């Protein structure tokens, strides 16, 4: 145990003893609460910033969670089991049933809690006024037969999530924002490729542990997470694990991705807001099922996203609040193309946004947009009246080719949008946003923690200290 954790654990123990007469501290001899059974413990923030404690356990029942001296038994979110093989993004020959041998347990944590723990594992609690937020996306290790893409998952330099998590955790963030694509190990590693030899594959717990929980453990212990769903977590891919482990709504058969008959509902989530202090909020938008082509107004997906954008408008209307739109697919970002000019933002989302908010794309009240999906770092300021955009998709999966430098003049991500300045890099890394009075300062780092760029926010604009390509 580190020295920094000892005072917190002692405080938790004293609180438990002090509250024993009133509530009882039943964890001492409780087998379910022993560390040998509780494999991982973490906290996600749901609608309104509600903190939800989660654990993955191999025991038959859920452990106790002790909050400021009061112990309560956690409830089962998802029982162990192996779902029947469903249709996936891969062929049946390259798919298998998703096995989850561990139980996922959960408990809502009270607002203002000071110390919380499960067994000897301390839980990170949200701060009322977070000062530093860690941002990353696209963190898993790619193993995909259809693309003949098998990343060297066994090499910490080729797949650096563990290093990124350790570096970022050492910065002591108050909050972590993950903008989607946690899971990439979809198909078996070929026998002639040593870089991913013996890696688990498919969509079960073993791959989720390898792609996220084990390498990101320091960061899961450092702060609560705001989790955003990526296209790799749609139902035909890693959606089963998403709903068991990360999604913040109630778990049910209809929202489990086990049965393809429920995909039309399970592939979408109504947007919600997570407060970041009293003056800022993340508006979380689920774009997991978004395709690449523009949508007809009669398409059910168009209708679903149209309703979601209307919800975003209501959330963004909150007075005296900086609203940051957070979804996986960049709306006003760029996708680099080898040998050609970059492609503009996601055509499916743009087709809806242009109908709901003509020329503006975003509803009034959105100051900035944060995305992943494109495997690079981008910071884009617009001379037109559009929210500045960040892309932080360089968290571990294979990097994209570089955007051109210098960037082509007059190239726009969407009609009516004018780029004033873009800063970009294809180096593995992450971002932070740090409170600066009533605004935020955004910083891009390499996987080792080297500062690459600093961008100051003013309303819906950003000003970065560097422009163009940044070497790692």
C-alpha positions in Angstrom: 0.0 0.0 0.0 1.4 3.5 -0.9 2.0 6.0 1.9 -0.6 8.4 0.4 -3.3 5.8 0.8 -2.5 4.9 4.5 -4.1 8.0 6.0 -7.2 7.6 3.9 -7.6 4.0 4.9 -7.0 4.8 8.6 -9.6 7.5 8.4 -12.1 5.1 6.7 -11.4 2.5 9.5 -12.0 5.1 12.2 -15.2 6.3 10.6 -16.4 2.7 10.3 -15.7 2.1 14.0 -17.4 5.4 15.0 -20.5 4.5 13.0 -20.6 0.9 14.1 -23.1 1.4 17.0 -25.6 3.0 14.6 -25.1 1.2 11.3 -22.8 -1.6 12.0 -19.5 -2.3 10.2 -20.3 -5.7 8.8 -17.3 -5.9 6.4 -14.7 -7.3 8.9 -15.7 -10.9 8.7 -17.7 -10.8 5.5 -16.2 -13.2 2.9 -17.8 -11.4 0.0 -15.9 -8.2 0.9 -12.4 -9.7 1.0 -9.9 -8.4 -1.5 -9.3 -11.9 -2.9 -12.8 -11.8 -4.3 -13.2 -8.2 -5.3 -11.1 -8.0 -8.4 -11.7 -4.4 -9.4 -13.6 -1.5 -7.9 -14.3 1.8 -9.7 -16.8 4.8 -9.8 -18.7 6.1 -12.7 -20.8 9.3 -12.8 -24.3 9.2 -14.2 -27.1 11.6 -15.0 -26.7 14.7 -12.8 -23.3 13.6 -11.7 -24.7 10.8 -9.4 -21.7 8.7 -8.4 -22.1 5.0 -8.8 -19.7 2.5 -7.2 -19.1 -0.7 -9.2 -17.1 -3.8 -8.5 -16.3 -7.0 -10.3 -16.3 -10.0 -8.0 -15.9 -13.8 -8.3 -17.9 -14.4 -5.1 -21.5 -15.6 -5.0 -22.8 -12.4 -3.4 -22.0 -8.7 -3.5 -19.6 -7.1 -1.0 -20.4 -4.3 1.4 -19.5 -0.7 0.5 -18.7 1.4 3.6 -19.4 5.2 3.2 -18.4 7.5 6.1 -18.8 4.6 8.6 -22.1 3.2 7.2 -21.9 -0.2 5.5 -24.5 -1.5 3.0 -24.5 -4.5 0.8 -24.0 -3.7 -2.9 -26.6 -5.0 -5.3 -26.2 -7.2 -8.3 -26.1 -5.3 -11.5 -25.3 -8.3 -13.8 -24.9 -11.9 -12.7 -22.3 -14.2 -14.0 -23.2 -15.9 -17.3 -22.4 -16.7 -20.9 -24.8 -15.2 -23.4 -25.7 -17.3 -26.4 -23.7 -16.4 -29.5 -25.3 -13.4 -31.2 -24.7 -11.8 -34.5 -21.5 -9.7 -34.3 -19.5 -7.4 -36.5 -17.4 -10.5 -37.5 -18.4 -13.7 -39.2 -19.7 -16.5 -37.0 -16.5 -18.4 -37.6 -14.6 -15.5 -36.0 -17.0 -14.9 -33.1 -17.8 -16.7 -29.9 -20.2 -16.3 -27.0 -19.3 -13.6 -24.5 -18.5 -15.1 -21.2 -18.7 -13.0 -18.0 -17.7 -15.3 -15.1 -17.6 -12.4 -12.6 -20.6 -10.6 -11.0 -20.9 -6.8 -11.5 -22.2 -5.2 -8.3 -23.2 -1.6 -7.8 -24.3 1.0 -5.3 -25.2 4.7 -5.6 -23.0 6.8 -3.4 -24.4 9.7 -1.4 -23.5 13.2 -2.5 -20.8 14.7 -0.3 -19.4 11.4 0.9 -15.9 11.8 2.3 -14.6 8.3 2.4 -15.8 5.1 0.7 -14.3 1.7 0.4 -15.0 -1.9 -0.5 -12.9 -4.2 1.7 -9.5 -2.6 1.6 -10.1 -0.9 -1.7 -10.7 2.9 -1.4 -13.1 4.3 -3.9 -12.4 7.6 -5.7 -15.1 10.1 -4.9 -16.2 13.1 -6.9 -15.1 16.6 -5.9 -17.6 19.5 -5.8 -15.3 21.7 -7.8 -12.9 19.6 -9.9 -9.8 21.4 -11.0 -8.1 18.9 -13.3 -9.9 16.5 -15.6 -8.1 13.8 -17.6 -9.4 13.2 -21.1 -8.6 10.2 -23.4 -10.3 7.9 -25.9 -9.6 4.9 -28.2 -7.5 3.1 -25.7 -7.8 -0.6 -26.5 -5.5 -2.9 -28.5 -6.7 -3.6 -32.0 -7.1 -7.2 -33.1 -9.5 -7.2 -36.1 -9.4 -9.8 -38.9 -11.4 -7.8 -41.4 -8.8 -5.1 -41.5 -5.9 -7.6 -41.1 -4.9 -5.4 -38.2 -3.2 -7.0 -35.2 -1.5 -4.5 -32.9 1.4 -5.6 -30.8 -0.6 -5.8 -27.5 2.4 -7.4 -25.7 4.6 -4.4 -26.3 4.1 -1.4 -24.0 5.5 1.0 -26.6 3.2 -0.3 -29.4 0.2 -0.3 -27.1 0.9 2.2 -24.3 -2.4 2.4 -22.3 -0.6 1.1 -19.2 2.0 3.9 -19.5 -0.6 6.5 -20.2 -2.7 5.4 -17.2 0.3 5.5 -14.9 1.4 8.9 -16.2 -2.0 10.4 -16.0 -2.8 9.0 -12.6 0.4 10.6 -11.2 -1.0 13.9 -12.2 -3.8 13.3 -9.6 -6.8 14.2 -11.7 -10.1 15.0 -10.0 -12.1 13.4 -12.8 -11.5 11.2 -15.8 -13.4 11.6 -19.1 -13.2 8.6 -21.4 -14.7 9.4 -24.8 -15.3 5.9 -26.1 -13.7 2.8 -27.7 -12.4 0.9 -24.7 -12.4 -2.5 -26.4 -10.6 -3.6 -29.6 -9.6 -7.3 -29.3 -12.4 -8.6 -31.5 -10.8 -11.6 -33.3 -8.2 -14.2 -32.4 -4.5 -13.4 -32.9 -3.1 -15.4 -35.8 -0.5 -18.0 -34.8 2.2 -16.4 -37.0 1.9 -13.0 -35.3 3.9 -12.8 -32.1 2.9 -9.3 -31.0 -0.5 -10.4 -29.8 0.3 -14.1 -29.0 -1.9 -15.6 -26.3 -4.2 -12.5 -26.1 -7.8 -13.1 -25.2 -10.3 -12.1 -27.9 -14.0 -11.7 -28.4 -16.3 -9.6 -26.2 -16.3 -11.3 -22.8 -14.7 -10.3 -19.5 -11.2 -11.6 -20.3 -10.9 -9.1 -23.2 -12.4 -6.2 -21.1 -9.9 -6.9 -18.4 -7.0 -7.1 -20.8 -8.1 -4.0 -22.8 -9.2 -1.7 -19.9 -9.4 -2.8 -16.3 -5.9 -4.2 -15.9 -3.8 -1.6 -17.8 -6.0 1.3 -16.6 -6.2 0.2 -12.9 -4.1 3.2 -11.6 -6.5 5.6 -13.4 -9.6 3.8 -12.2 -8.3 4.2 -8.7 -7.3 7.8 -9.1 -10.7 9.4 -9.9 -14.3 8.8 -10.8 -15.0 8.4 -14.6 -17.4 10.0 -16.9 -17.9 7.2 -19.6 -18.9 7.9 -23.2 -19.9 5.1 -25.5 -17.9 4.6 -28.7 -18.7 2.6 -31.9 -16.7 -0.4 -30.5 -19.3 -0.6 -27.7 -22.4 -0.9 -30.0 -24.4 -4.1 -29.6 -22.8 -6.1 -32.4 -19.4 -5.5 -30.9 -18.6 -5.0 -27.2 -22.0 -3.7 -26.1 -22.6 -6.6 -23.7 -19.6 -5.6 -21.6 -20.5 -1.9 -21.9 -23.8 -2.5 -20.3 -22.6 -4.8 -17.6 -19.6 -2.7 -16.6 -19.8 0.9 -17.6 -23.2 2.2 -18.7 -24.8 4.3 -16.0 -28.4 3.5 -16.5 -30.3 0.5 -15.0 -29.3 -2.9 -16.5 -32.0 -5.0 -18.0 -32.5 -7.7 -20.6 -33.6 -5.0 -23.1 -30.5 -3.0 -22.4 -27.9 -5.7 -22.4 -27.1 -6.3 -26.1 -27.6 -10.1 -25.5 -30.5 -10.3 -27.9 -30.2 -8.6 -31.3 -34.0 -8.1 -31.3 -33.4 -5.4 -28.7 -30.6 -3.6 -30.6 -32.8 -0.9 -31.9 -33.3 0.4 -28.4 -30.0 -0.7 -26.8 -27.8 1.1 -29.4 -29.1 4.5 -28.2 -29.1 6.4 -24.9 -30.9 9.6 -24.1 -28.3 12.4 -23.6 -27.6 13.5 -20.0 -25.5 16.1 -18.2 -22.7 15.6 -15.7 -22.0 18.8 -13.7 -18.3 19.8 -13.4 -18.5 22.3 -10.6 -21.2 24.9 -10.4 -20.5 26.5 -13.8 -19.6 23.8 -16.3 -21.3 20.6 -17.5 -20.5 17.7 -19.8 -23.4 16.8 -22.1 -22.9 13.1 -22.9 -24.2 12.0 -26.3 -24.3 8.3 -27.3 -23.2 8.0 -31.0 -22.2 4.4 -30.8 -24.3 3.2 -33.8 -23.5 6.2 -36.0 -22.6 5.2 -39.6 -20.5 7.1 -42.1 -23.2 8.1 -44.6 -25.8 11.0 -44.4 -29.2 9.9 -43.2 -32.6 10.4 -44.8 -35.1 12.2 -42.6 -37.2 9.0 -42.6 -34.4 6.8 -41.3 -35.1 5.6 -37.7 -31.6 6.5 -36.8 -32.2 10.1 -38.0 -35.4 10.3 -35.9 -33.5 8.9 -32.9 -30.7 11.4 -33.1 -33.1 14.2 -33.9 -34.7 13.6 -30.5 -31.3 13.4 -28.9 -30.2 16.8 -30.3 -33.5 18.3 -29.0 -32.6 16.9 -25.5 -29.1 18.4 -25.9 -30.7 21.8 -26.6 -32.7 21.6 -23.4 -29.6 20.6 -21.3 -27.5 23.4 -22.9 -30.0 26.0 -22.1 -28.9 25.9 -18.4 -28.1 29.5 -17.4 -24.6 30.6 -16.4 -23.2 27.2 -17.4 -20.4 26.3 -19.9 -21.7 23.3 -21.7 -19.2 20.9 -23.3 -20.7 18.5 -25.9 -19.1 15.1 -25.5 -19.5 12.3 -28.0 -17.3 9.8 -29.7 -17.6 10.8 -33.4 -16.2 14.2 -34.3 -18.9 16.4 -35.8 -16.7 19.3 -36.9 -13.4 17.5 -36.8 -11.3 15.9 -39.6 -10.4 12.4 -40.5 -7.0 12.1 -42.2 -6.8 10.1 -45.5 -3.5 8.8 -46.8 -2.6 10.5 -50.0 -5.6 12.8 -50.1 -7.2 15.7 -48.3 -8.8 15.0 -44.9 -12.5 14.2 -44.7 -14.8 16.4 -42.8 -17.0 15.5 -39.8 -19.3 12.5 -39.4 -21.8 12.7 -42.3 -24.6 10.9 -40.4 -24.5 13.2 -37.4 -24.0 16.2 -39.6 -27.1 15.4 -41.7 -29.2 15.4 -38.5 -27.5 18.4 -36.9 -27.9 20.5 -40.1 -31.7 19.8 -40.0 -32.1 20.5 -36.3 -29.7 23.5 -36.1 -29.2 24.8 -39.6 -25.7 26.3 -40.2 -24.9 26.2 -36.4 -25.0 22.4 -36.2 -24.9 22.6 -32.4 -27.7 24.1 -30.3 -27.2 27.4 -28.6 -25.3 27.1 -25.3 -22.7 24.6 -26.5 -19.2 26.2 -26.0 -16.9 23.4 -26.9 -17.0 19.9 -28.3 -14.8 16.9 -27.2 -14.5 13.7 -29.3 -12.4 10.6 -30.0 -12.8 8.1 -32.9 -10.0 9.7 -35.0 -6.8 8.3 -33.7 -4.9 11.5 -33.3 -5.0 14.8 -31.3 -6.7 17.8 -32.8 -7.5 21.3 -31.4 -9.5 23.4 -33.9 -10.6 27.0 -33.5 -13.1 28.4 -36.0 -13.3 31.9 -37.3 -17.0 31.2 -37.9 -19.3 31.1 -34.9 -19.0 27.4 -34.1 -17.8 25.7 -30.9 -14.1 24.9 -30.8 -13.4 21.2 -31.2 -10.9 18.8 -29.6 -10.2 15.3 -30.7 -8.3 13.1 -28.2 -8.3 9.7 -29.9 -4.6 8.9 -29.4 -5.0 6.8 -26.2 -3.6 3.5 -27.3 -5.1 2.0 -30.5 -3.2 2.2 -33.8 -2.6 5.8 -34.7 -4.0 7.3 -37.9 -1.8 8.9 -40.6 -1.0 12.5 -39.9 -3.1 15.4 -41.1 -1.3 17.5 -43.7 1.0 20.2 -42.4 0.5 23.0 -43.4 -3.2 22.3 -43.3 -5.0 23.0 -46.6 -6.4 26.5 -46.8 -10.2 26.8 -46.9 -10.8 23.2 -46.1 -13.9 22.9 -43.9 -15.4 20.0 -41.9 -18.9 21.1 -43.0 -20.6 23.7 -45.1 -20.5 27.2 -43.6 -17.7 26.4 -41.1 -14.4 28.2 -41.4 -11.2 26.9 -39.7 -9.1 29.7 -38.2 -6.4 27.5 -36.7 -5.6 23.8 -36.1 -3.1 22.1 -33.9 -2.6 18.4 -34.4 -0.4 15.4 -33.6 -0.3 11.6 -34.2 1.7 10.9 -31.0 0.2 8.6 -28.4 -1.0 10.6 -25.5 -3.9 12.2 -23.6 -5.4 15.6 -22.6 -6.2 17.5 -19.5 -8.6 20.4 -18.9 -7.6 22.5 -15.9 -9.8 25.2 -14.3 -8.6 28.7 -14.9 -11.0 31.1 -13.1 -14.3 30.8 -14.9 -12.7 29.2 -18.0 -10.6 26.1 -18.7 -7.1 25.5 -20.1 -6.6 22.4 -22.2 -3.2 20.7 -22.4 -2.1 17.9 -24.7 0.6 15.4 -23.4 2.5 12.5 -24.9 2.2 9.1 -23.3 5.2 9.9 -21.1 3.7 13.2 -19.9 5.6 15.6 -22.1 3.6 18.7 -22.7 2.9 19.3 -26.4 0.4 22.1 -26.5 -1.6 24.4 -24.3 -5.0 25.9 -25.4 -6.8 28.6 -23.4 -10.6 28.8 -23.7 -12.7 32.0 -24.1 -16.4 31.3 -24.6 -16.6 29.1 -27.7 -13.1 29.8 -28.8 -9.6 28.4 -28.0 -6.2 29.9 -28.5 -3.3 27.4 -28.6 0.4 28.2 -28.1 1.3 26.0 -31.1 -0.1 25.4 -34.5 0.3 22.6 -37.1 1.9 19.2 -36.5 3.5 18.5 -33.1 6.3 16.0 -32.8 6.0 13.6 -29.8 
